[in-house]
Amino acid sequence: MKQTLYLAWRYLAFHRLKTFILLTSITLILYLPVGLRVLVNQSSQQLTRRADATPLVVGSKGSPLELVLNTLYFRSDFPEPMRYSEAQKVRDSGLARIVPMYVRYHSRGHPIVGTSVDYFDRRELAVQTGRLFTFVGECVLGARVAEALGVHVGDAVISSPENLFDLAGEYPLKMTIVGILAQADSPDDDAIFVDIKTTWIIEGIGHGHQDVADGEAAGAVLSRDGNRVVANASIVKYNEITEDNLDEFHFHGDLSDYPITAVVAFPPDQKSSALLQGRYENADERAQIARPSEVMAELLDTILTIESFVLAGAVIVGIATLASASLVFMLSLRLRRREMETLFKIGGSRANVGALMASEMVFVLVTGIVLAAGLTFLTSQFGAALVRALIRM
């Protein structure tokens, strides 16, 4: 038996190219359906874990999926904003604790998340170095953001304007890094967190500029009428908030009219949740309320439907590949007829020759199974990191 296995091994080692092609084909046939299933399961867990931890999300009427993806994963297109008064309405109802969100701007490709410090408690995020923001103009970075940008506490990041030609609106704001979060293995690792008022300053709703009562700004003053002063565009605007100019930053208009993208609501019980959802059943309501767990379940149903078609295609391709591999072995037997005749002449029995040919096929199949199992194991170990990388793209 040892001699038979040795001859089978030497034959496969000599015909390296044919052996490599057969091993690759069989390995992929076995791995693709199983590996795809592992990746889908891990991606489902990644998506549903965060959605299950977020009871309700209130936002402008539109696509619930877009609203949930923007609020939970910071990766969808900018949804239609709503007024901050919606957050006040949910809070005043007494049915839920709220966390306002304004996710619109970026800094070097990383989302800037305007929110409140309650967000970190709700997401169970810990600060690794530094502290949480306490003033406008301060920011806290996710672990991967800090690593990617190579920055530390005390450094600064600058917001990226949406429109370079909108000189009268938003302008880049230099934000001081006061804290870096510990690794959370979630979309929070890739975000920059600021107070929601900081995002309003980025948008241009709030701003800071020279004191018009200062003598240095006299040339920019067009008119004075009591406490009302009109200045021209030459007045110096600040693009960084410091201790010296913090008092110069202010907002115009009514706070309740300022924009937000979502309100994350945390009802204390099922009854409060049902009552709050019932308030948004009115067709005339300008806002909608979504349950992230249900929205993501619908998305996953779509993904699983697509997966079924992919698996069916993989099975068909696998059958065709196995048939091709069988044909290769059959043709190989024909081409090796003279080799088999030589084996018979030197005393080999039909059983020995058959065992030799079978050993070659079994060796290829077993090796393919082992390689497929190894790839599946690697996928189960590192698939979560791959899923997170795909989500971040």
C-alpha angles and dihedrals in degrees: 000000000000090000091051093051091046092053091047091051093048092050093051092045091051094050094050098159095052091045092049093051093048093046092048093049095048093043093052092044091056097037104046099066093041095041091048090052091050092050093048092050092049093046089049090053091048092051099041096045092064094039092051089053090056110069102187139000124198120201145140116300113273135080111000089201092055090048094050095044092050094046099042104028103021090222110105128086117285105278124219106284124232132203123276087238087079089064090048090051093053091046093048091051089070090218098110146010110246140214113192117215134198111180111172114106134067141202116211091334097314119114118248108219115202110202144119131276089257087075092072093053093048092050092041091235119167127205112237097188131007123001143281120280117273103170136042112270093038123109141190119214130215116239097254093046092055091047094047094048094039093227134140140197108300094032123103140232126204125220118239116234116235092219120029091198096054095096094160096053132043120004132186112280121204108221125195117230109232100165146015121209125229118252109282102171090231138100087275088076089067099046138089112222124208137161110276090243088062090061089051089054089051088052091052097246089114124033145159128226143157116307103260088212089061115102091231089063095049093104091058095054114102099178144348126213110174107293092349114095125182117204133183129236093271092079111112116252121202120234094185129054114222136163089263097054101027091104090054093064114094142153132237125217132012118329091220090063095056116112129256130168099216149352116222107211125201110193115197094226145002093267093056090046092053093047092050093049090049091060090065097051092089111108090218092058111116093208133057133212122218135190104221092205091059094043092051091045089058090048091050091049088058091047091049091050090054089045090056091057091046091050091048089052091047091052092051092048089046092054090048091049093048089050089051091049090050090050090051090053092047093049089046090056090053092049090048095053093111089049090053091048089054090051090052091050094053092052105274115146125222088252092055093047091046090049089051093054092043091049090057092052094043091049092053092046095046092046090049091050092049092049092047090050090050092051090048091052091050090049092052091050100043102020092096091058089048091051091051090049091051091048091052092052 
